[in-house]
C-alpha cells in the first residue's frame, strides 16, 4: 500500500508532497471499486470541493476516474460546504459522495472525504472496504459515466432555512458577525440573512487558499480577529465556521469565546425546552459533562462514545438520536442529517437567541447558573513519538495525584481520563467535576490534553501540571 490511507473521515495529505494528482487517482480508484462492488453504481456519485488550493481540479480528477469506470457523476459547479454535499447525496439518492477538503487543517493540506448514501461519513466498515481496494487496478468501462455539473447549494440552503424561524430572528433586532474563515461557508448565511433582512457583518469571506495568518479552525488563536470585530461592530454574537463549514465556533457580544461544549449545551437545552423532539443524546468522551446534567433533567438517555463524529453517525443510524456531537465543534441533529453542520448550527444559535431574548453571552450565563459553572480548555503538545508513548505508559501505570489533586478514578474509553478531587470546586453550587484527559494521536507525534473544571483558574492549574507530567518523561 502506498501513501494513501483512509482514516476515520477520509485521506489527507500535503499538497504536492503526497497529495498529488497521481495519489488522488489512487484514492478515487479505490472509491470506484467500492461503489461498483458494494453499492448501486447506477445511482451515481456526487462530488464537491472547498476553497483550498487545487480543490476544483482535484475534484475533476476524481470525476474522471469514476466516469471512466462507468459511474455517473454529479460534479459541483462551485464551492460547496461539506454538509451541502452530504445533503445532496441523501436527497438525490446517490450511491455515495466525495468531498475534496482538508477541513480545518493548515493551508498546505488537502484531502478526500467519502460520504455514504445516508448523507454522512462512511462507517468504519465502509472506509475499511475502500482501503482494501487501494492496490487494485481499475478497468475502463465499455461506456463512460456521464459527468454533469450541478448546484448542490440551493437545495441545501432551502433546507436549513426551513429549519429555523427567520422572522423571529429578524424581529429580535440582534446583529450578527459571520466569520467563514476563507472557507466553503462563504456567502451562505450572509445570503440567508440578506434575504430575510437580518442585520449582519461578514468577515474573511473572500477566497484565499493561503488562509493568511490562521488555520481555518474556529478556535483560538485563529479567532482572535473575530473577538475584536464582534465588539467593534457592536454585534450580539459571532458565528464561525471552519474550512468546509461542518464545524462551528462562536464569540459572544463582549468578545469572549464560547466553546463548542457550551454551543452544544445551548442547542440541546433549547431543543428539549422549545421543540420537545424525541430521541437520545450522544457525546464524545472529551466533551462536557454538563450535557449529562441537561439530559438527566429532561429524562433523556445519554450515550458516551469514542472521539470522532463517526460514532455519532453510527448511533444516529442505529437508534433514535436527537442530537450528538464532539469537542471540536461538530454537532449533528438527526432530523436534518447524520452529519456535522456548522452553518445550520449557526442559524440555530441565532434562533435560540431570538426566542429566549438573550444575547449569546446571556445564554451562556443562564446555562451556567442553572447547570453549574463548567470551564474547559485543551492543549496540543507536539512532542516526539518516544515522549508521547512514555507519557501514555506512565499514565496507564497509575497516577495518584495531579496538580496536588487526588485521583478519584480513571476511565479509558478513548485515551486516559482522570477524575480529580478538587476542594476549590466543593463550595460552588452544582460545580463541574474536574477531569483531565490524555489522548495520543495515532498518526502523528501529537498528544492532546483536555480538562474541564469549575473555574478557568482550576483548568489552567490542572493543564499546567499535566504538561509538566508529560515533559518529565524527557529526563527519565
C-alpha positions in Angstrom: 0.0 0.0 0.0 1.3 3.5 -0.9 0.9 6.8 0.9 -2.9 6.9 0.5 -4.5 5.8 3.8 -8.1 6.4 4.7 -8.6 7.4 8.4 -12.0 7.9 10.1 -13.0 10.7 7.8 -11.1 10.0 4.6 -7.5 10.7 3.5 -5.5 13.9 4.0 -2.1 14.9 2.7 0.2 17.8 2.0 -0.3 19.3 -1.5 2.4 18.5 -4.0 4.1 16.2 -1.5 1.8 13.3 -1.1 -1.5 14.9 -2.1 -0.9 14.8 -5.8 -3.0 14.0 -8.9 -1.5 10.5 -9.1 -2.4 9.7 -5.5 -5.9 11.3 -5.8 -6.4 8.9 -8.7 -5.4 6.0 -6.4 -8.0 7.1 -3.8 -10.6 7.7 -6.5 -10.0 4.2 -8.0 -10.5 2.6 -4.6 -13.8 4.5 -4.2 -14.9 3.5 -7.7 -14.2 -0.2 -6.8 -16.2 0.1 -3.6 -19.2 1.8 -5.4 -19.2 -0.7 -8.2 -19.0 -3.8 -5.9 -21.0 -2.8 -2.8 -23.4 0.0 -3.9 -25.8 0.6 -6.8 -23.3 2.4 -9.0 -26.1 3.4 -11.4 -27.3 5.9 -8.8 -24.0 7.8 -9.3 -21.7 9.7 -7.0 -21.9 13.4 -6.0 -18.5 15.3 -5.9 -17.9 18.6 -4.1 -14.9 20.8 -3.3 -13.9 23.6 -1.0 -11.8 26.8 -1.3 -8.4 25.2 -0.9 -5.6 25.4 -3.5 -6.4 23.0 -6.3 -9.6 21.6 -4.9 -11.6 22.2 -8.0 -9.0 20.5 -10.2 -8.7 17.6 -7.8 -12.4 17.2 -7.8 -12.3 17.0 -11.7 -9.7 14.2 -11.4 -11.9 12.2 -9.1 -14.9 12.7 -11.5 -12.8 11.5 -14.5 -11.7 8.3 -12.7 -15.3 7.5 -11.6 -16.6 8.3 -15.1 -14.0 6.1 -16.8 -15.2 3.3 -14.5 -18.7 3.7 -15.8 -20.1 5.6 -12.8 -22.3 8.6 -13.4 -21.1 11.7 -11.7 -22.7 14.9 -10.4 -19.9 17.4 -10.0 -20.4 20.6 -8.1 -20.4 23.7 -10.3 -19.0 25.8 -7.5 -17.6 25.8 -4.0 -19.7 23.6 -1.7 -19.8 23.2 2.1 -19.4 19.6 3.2 -22.9 19.4 4.8 -24.4 20.6 1.4 -22.6 17.7 -0.3 -23.8 15.2 2.3 -27.4 16.6 1.9 -27.2 16.2 -1.9 -26.0 12.6 -1.6 -29.0 11.6 0.5 -31.7 13.7 -1.2 -30.6 12.7 -4.7 -30.4 9.0 -3.8 -26.7 8.8 -4.8 -24.6 5.8 -4.2 -22.1 8.0 -2.3 -20.2 11.3 -2.3 -16.7 12.6 -2.4 -15.7 15.9 -0.9 -12.3 17.5 -1.7 -11.4 19.2 1.5 -8.9 19.2 4.4 -11.4 20.7 6.8 -9.6 22.7 9.5 -6.0 21.7 8.5 -3.4 24.3 7.6 -3.3 25.7 4.0 -0.7 23.3 2.7 -3.1 20.3 3.2 -5.9 18.9 1.2 -8.0 15.8 1.4 -10.6 13.3 0.2 -13.7 12.7 2.3 -16.1 9.9 1.5 -19.8 10.3 2.3 -22.1 7.3 2.3 -25.6 7.1 0.8 -27.3 8.1 4.0 -25.7 11.5 3.9 -22.9 11.2 6.5 -19.3 10.0 6.9 -18.7 6.4 5.9 -18.9 3.8 8.6 -15.6 2.2 9.6 -16.7 -0.9 7.6 -17.1 1.2 4.5 -13.8 3.0 4.9 -12.1 -0.3 5.6 -13.6 -1.7 2.4 -12.4 1.3 0.4 -8.9 0.9 1.8 -9.0 -2.8 0.7 -9.2 -1.7 -2.9 -6.3 0.8 -2.9 -3.9 -1.6 -4.7 -6.4 -3.0 -7.2 -6.1 -1.8 -10.8 -9.3 -0.3 -12.2 -10.6 -1.4 -15.6 -12.1 1.1 -18.1 -15.8 0.6 -18.6 -17.1 0.0 -22.1 -19.0 3.3 -21.8 -18.0 6.2 -19.6 -20.4 7.5 -17.0 -21.9 10.9 -17.7 -20.4 13.9 -15.8 -23.0 16.5 -15.1 -22.2 19.8 -13.3 -24.8 20.7 -10.8 -25.5 23.2 -8.0 -25.7 21.4 -4.6 -26.1 24.5 -2.6 -29.5 25.8 -3.5 -31.5 22.8 -2.1 -29.3 22.6 1.0 -29.8 26.3 1.7 -33.5 25.9 1.3 -33.5 23.0 3.8 -31.5 24.8 6.5 -33.6 27.9 6.0 -36.8 26.0 6.7 -35.2 24.5 9.9 -35.2 27.9 11.6 -37.6 30.8 12.3 -36.0 33.7 10.3 -39.0 36.0 11.1 -38.2 35.6 14.9 -34.5 36.2 14.3 -35.3 39.4 12.3 -37.8 40.6 15.0 -35.2 40.2 17.7 -33.2 43.1 16.4 -30.0 41.2 17.0 -27.0 41.9 14.8 -24.6 39.0 13.9 -21.0 38.7 12.8 -20.4 35.9 10.3 -16.8 34.6 10.0 -16.3 32.0 7.3 -12.5 31.8 7.7 -11.9 32.0 3.9 -13.8 28.6 3.7 -16.6 26.9 1.9 -19.3 28.5 4.1 -18.7 31.9 2.4 -21.9 33.7 1.5 -24.3 31.0 2.8 -25.6 32.6 6.0 -25.0 36.1 4.6 -27.3 35.3 1.7 -30.0 33.9 4.0 -29.8 36.9 6.3 -29.8 39.4 3.4 -33.0 37.9 2.0 -34.6 37.9 5.5 -33.5 41.5 6.3 -31.4 40.4 9.3 -28.5 42.7 10.2 -25.1 41.2 9.9 -21.4 41.8 9.1 -19.4 39.2 7.3 -15.6 38.8 7.6 -12.9 36.6 6.0 -15.5 35.8 3.3 -13.2 36.1 0.3 -11.4 33.2 -1.4 -7.8 33.0 -0.2 -6.3 29.5 -0.2 -3.4 30.7 1.9 -5.7 31.3 4.9 -3.4 34.2 5.8 -2.4 34.1 9.5 -4.7 31.3 10.5 -5.7 27.7 10.2 -9.4 27.6 9.2 -10.3 26.1 12.6 -12.9 28.0 14.7 -10.9 28.1 18.0 -8.1 30.3 19.5 -5.7 31.6 18.3 -7.4 31.6 14.9 -10.5 33.6 16.0 -8.6 36.5 17.8 -9.7 38.8 14.9 -13.3 37.7 15.4 -13.1 38.6 19.1 -12.1 42.1 18.1 -14.5 42.5 15.3 -17.6 41.5 17.2 -17.0 44.3 19.7 -16.0 46.9 17.1 -19.2 46.2 15.0 -21.4 46.1 18.1 -22.7 42.6 17.2 -24.7 40.4 19.6 -22.8 37.2 18.6 -20.3 35.9 16.1 -20.6 32.6 14.4 -17.5 31.0 12.9 -17.3 28.0 10.5 -14.2 26.0 9.6 -12.7 25.4 6.2 -15.5 23.1 4.9 -18.2 24.6 7.2 -19.1 21.4 9.1 -17.8 22.7 12.4 -18.9 25.7 14.4 -17.2 28.2 16.8 -18.7 31.3 18.4 -17.8 34.5 20.2 -20.2 36.5 22.4 -21.0 40.2 22.3 -18.2 41.0 24.7 -15.6 39.2 22.7 -15.5 36.1 24.8 -15.0 32.7 23.1 -18.0 30.4 23.5 -16.5 26.9 23.3 -18.1 24.0 21.4 -19.3 22.4 24.7 -21.4 25.4 25.5 -22.7 25.7 22.0 -23.8 22.0 22.1 -25.3 22.6 25.6 -27.3 25.7 24.5 -28.7 23.8 21.4 -29.6 20.7 23.5 -31.4 22.7 26.1 -33.3 24.7 23.5 -34.3 21.6 21.5 -35.7 19.9 24.7 -37.4 23.1 26.0 -38.8 24.5 22.8 -39.1 21.7 20.4 -39.6 18.7 22.6 -38.4 16.4 19.8 -37.8 12.8 20.8 -34.5 10.9 21.0 -31.4 10.3 23.0 -28.3 12.4 23.2 -24.7 11.4 22.3 -21.4 13.0 23.2 -17.8 12.1 22.7 -15.5 11.1 25.6 -13.8 14.5 25.6 -16.9 16.7 25.9 -18.5 18.4 28.8 -20.5 16.5 31.4 -22.9 19.5 31.5 -24.7 17.6 28.7 -25.2 14.7 31.1 -27.0 17.1 33.6 -29.2 18.6 30.9 -30.1 15.1 29.5 -30.9 13.9 33.0 -33.2 16.9 33.8 -35.3 16.1 30.8 -35.2 12.3 31.2 -33.2 11.6 28.1 -30.7 8.8 27.7 -27.1 10.0 27.1 -24.6 7.8 25.2 -20.9 8.5 25.7 -18.7 7.2 22.9 -15.2 7.4 21.5 -13.8 10.6 19.9 -14.8 11.2 16.3 -18.1 12.1 14.6 -18.3 8.6 13.1 -19.5 7.3 16.5 -22.3 9.9 16.5 -23.2 8.9 12.9 -23.3 5.2 13.8 -25.6 5.8 16.7 -27.9 8.0 14.6 -28.2 5.1 12.1 -28.9 2.6 14.9 -31.2 4.5 17.4 -33.5 7.5 17.7 -31.0 10.2 18.4 -32.0 13.9 18.9 -28.5 15.4 18.8 -24.9 14.3 19.0 -21.5 15.9 19.0 -17.9 16.2 19.7 -15.4 18.6 21.4 -14.1 20.1 18.1 -17.3 21.9 17.1 -19.0 19.1 15.2 -22.7 18.9 16.2 -25.3 17.0 14.3 -29.1 16.9 14.5 -30.6 13.7 13.1 -33.8 15.4 11.9 -31.5 17.2 9.4 -28.6 14.8 8.7 -26.4 12.2 10.4 -23.6 14.8 9.8 -21.9 17.8 11.4 -23.2 21.1 10.1 -21.7 24.4 11.2 -24.0 26.5 9.1 -27.2 25.1 10.4 -25.9 25.3 13.9 -25.1 29.0 13.4 -28.7 29.6 12.3 -30.0 27.6 15.2 -27.9 29.7 17.7 -29.4 32.8 16.3 -32.9 31.2 16.6 -32.2 30.4 20.3 -31.1 34.0 21.0 -34.3 35.3 19.3 -36.7 33.0 21.2 -35.0 33.3 24.5 -34.5 37.1 24.1 -30.9 36.8 25.2 -27.6 37.6 23.7 -25.1 34.8 23.3 -23.3 35.9 26.5 -26.5 36.0 28.4 -27.4 32.5 27.2 -24.1 31.1 28.5 -24.6 32.9 31.8 -28.1 31.4 32.2 -26.8 27.9 31.3 -24.1 28.0 33.9 -26.4 29.5 36.5 -28.8 26.5 36.1 -26.3 23.7 35.5 -23.2 24.9 37.3 -20.0 26.6 36.1 -18.2 24.4 33.5 -15.0 25.7 32.2 -12.8 23.9 29.6 -9.5 24.1 27.7 -7.3 21.9 25.6 -3.6 22.0 24.8 -2.0 20.2 21.8 1.5 19.0 22.6 3.7 18.5 19.5 6.3 16.2 21.0 8.5 13.3 20.0 6.9 9.9 19.5 9.0 8.5 22.3 7.9 11.2 24.7 4.3 10.7 23.7 4.5 6.9 24.3 6.3 7.5 27.6 3.5 9.8 28.8 0.8 7.3 27.9 2.7 4.4 29.5 3.3 6.4 32.8 -0.4 7.5 32.9 -1.6 3.9 32.4 0.8 2.7 35.1 -1.2 4.7 37.6 -1.2 8.2 38.9 -2.3 9.1 42.4 -2.5 12.9 42.1 -2.3 15.7 39.5 -1.7 19.3 40.5 -1.9 18.3 44.1 -5.4 16.9 43.5 -6.2 13.3 44.4 -7.2 11.0 41.5 -10.6 9.5 42.4 -10.9 7.2 39.4 -9.8 6.7 35.8 -11.6 5.8 32.6 -10.0 4.5 29.4 -12.8 4.6 26.7 -10.6 6.7 24.4 -7.4 7.8 26.0 -6.9 8.1 29.7 -9.2 10.3 31.7 -8.5 11.1 35.4 -11.3 12.4 37.7 -9.9 14.6 40.4 -11.0 15.6 43.9 -10.9 19.4 43.8 -11.5 21.3 47.0 -11.8 24.6 45.0 -15.0 23.3 43.5 -16.5 21.9 46.7 -18.1 25.2 47.8 -19.6 26.0 44.4 -23.2 25.0 43.8 -23.7 22.4 41.1 -19.9 22.6 40.4 -18.5 20.7 37.4 -16.5 17.6 38.1 -12.8 18.1 37.5 -11.4 15.8 34.9 -8.2 15.5 32.7 -7.9 13.5 29.6 -4.6 12.5 27.8 -5.1 11.2 24.2 -2.4 10.3 21.8 -2.7 10.9 18.1 -2.5 7.6 16.2 -1.0 9.2 13.1 1.5 11.9 14.3 3.7 12.8 17.3 0.9 14.8 19.0 -0.6 14.4 22.4 -3.9 16.2 23.2 -4.6 17.2 26.8 -8.2 18.1 27.7 -9.5 19.5 31.0 -12.9 20.5 32.4 -13.4 22.0 35.9 -15.4 24.6 37.8 -13.3 27.6 37.0 -10.9 29.0 34.5 -8.1 29.1 37.1 -8.6 25.4 38.0 -8.5 24.3 34.4 -5.2 26.3 33.9 -3.7 24.7 37.1 -4.5 21.2 36.0 -3.3 21.6 32.4 0.0 23.1 33.6 0.5 20.1 35.9 -0.4 17.7 33.1 2.1 19.4 30.7 4.8 19.1 33.3 3.9 15.4 33.8 4.2 14.7 30.1 7.5 16.6 29.7 9.1 15.0 32.8 9.5 11.8 30.7 12.1 13.6 28.7 14.6 13.4 31.6 13.6 9.9 32.6 
